[in-house]
Amino acid sequence: MLKDEKAVVVFSGGQDSTTCLFWALNTFKEVEAVTFNYNQRHKEEIECAKKIAKDFKVNHHILDMALLNQLAPNALTRNDIEVKEGENGELPSTFVPGRNLLFLSFAAVLASQVGAKHIITGVCETDFSGYPDCRDSFVKSLNVSINLAMDSQFVIHTPLMWLDKADTWKLADDLQQLDYIRTQTLTCYEGIIGNGCGECPACKLRKAGLDQYLTSKQKAE
Ligand SMILES: [Zn+2]
């Protein structure tokens, strides 16, 4: 029974991982969150994650991953690199090679320290971005590797894997947290909480999904 078990959520304070946090709080007996600090453009991201964890009394670990920026400077960590969507099959400028590989591996080490068997990540294959380490096949393969590496029985959960942004808003609503996620999470590349700047690719995607969900909800009523 998952209700008797403990989970660690990979948590950034954005829409997706906050939805995963609520999903986990609804699914498991005990939940802890882990946020990776890799000198994100905006310190607001870490502050936002801290506040959400505090609001819901979730034990929150912040791990220093500055080495990621040292290895692979990119648009998420550097102000002098423009945020661009990938064109013609190229990866976007926000891509950090191997980021989820590293994050999930460190999350598994933390999970073993705190006695959690379950790891939750908000990665999503239907996402526009096409990051290779967000794919279902990668997560399943890493799950096997981590279990072999650590002689353990971790289960990596990806509640958003097959959802589009509208479905993710629906899940937030089903979990009775639509308004909270709408106003308290940070997805915007400009570091603006809630509805954000409205102009960057992350804001556009977030708004399009929300509009789509609210329209379909209205029709159903
Ligand atoms: Zn924005």
Residues whose N, C-alpha, C, O or C-beta is under 5 A from the ligand:
A	BS01	ZN	C188 Y189 E190 G196 C197 G198 E199 C200 C203
